[in-house]
Amino acid sequence: MQLIDGKAVSSQIKKEIAEEVNRIREAGGKIPHLAAVLVGHDGGSETYVANKVKTCEEVGFQSSLIRYEEDVTEEELLACVERLNNDPEIDGFIVQLPLPDHISEQKIIEAIDYRKDVDGFHPVNVGRMAIGLPCFVSATPAGILELLKRYEIETKGKHCVVLGRSNIVGKPMANLMMQKAYPGDCTVTVCHSRSNNLKEMCLEADIIIVALGVPEFLKADMVKEGAVVIDVGTTRMPSSVTKSGYKLTGDVRFDEVSPKCSYITPVPGGVGPMTIISLMKNTLLAGKKEIYK
């Protein structure tokens, strides 16, 4: 069993991005600028956005953080999106999800200029990804592809089971794993809460990508010997042994599943660090105008 170390890979990519930003600076080019919009004070969102701002500093990007209280109106938020769309200084921006119930997330996502949509959630980017055109790929799936590539894990002709059908991970992941590319060229099965024979399907899988948000869902009796397991889950579970009073728990029962795997991602330290670094890669592409000229 080999552990897929997302922390180490993300550190390596961080170095690569920083070197490229230095080259841009030395050539007198424009330094990429990422803006983040944060609504309310959700603990998870606060942490994610703080990490994004910190990573921007580490790679040499410019960054802006725009904050709104929980009671911000949809109109105000749409006006903010419009301002960022039209600001030539901002290369890419994200509106941190989830948003309060009175705001339509879909309306906000669709209002973002797809050329600045470094989260990769806009229908134009999702559609381009589906048919294999250059686009901003959403950060978690892009991070998983990068891990498979850097660990040289064979995907061609393999059976990949994706557990979960969310727009952010499950659907794009399934789409990417079946593309004519590496990583890709898989036969893909998507399972979800309504799937019958879920255990049997998992037992046939060479690669299992678990993105359900159900702690320790995948157990040893669902995984065949030698499978590759990618755990996207990060649920905060109460813990008496950590200072914070909680610990991050994945969707895989790691202790019993890992001995059967050829490769597996831990939680934390697997897919998580790759998500932020993929956002940085998209911001670099946006800054260089490499996808949308």
Buried (B, 14 or more C-beta within 10 A) or exposed (E): EEBBBBBEBBBEBBEBBBEBBEEBEEEEEBEBBBBBBBBBEBEEBEEBBEBBBEBBEEBBBBBBBBEBEEEBEBEEBBEBBEEBBEBEEBBBBBBBBEBBEEBBBEEBBBBBBBBBBBBBBBEBBBEBBBEEEEBBBBBBBBBBBBBBEBBEBBBEEBBBBBBBBBEBBBBBBBBBBBBEEBBBBBBBBBBEEEBEEBBEBBBEBBBBBBBBBBBBBBEBEBBEEEBBBBBBBBBBEEEEEEEEEBBBBBBBBBEBBBEBBBBBBBBBBBBBBBBBBBBBBBBBBBBBEEBBE
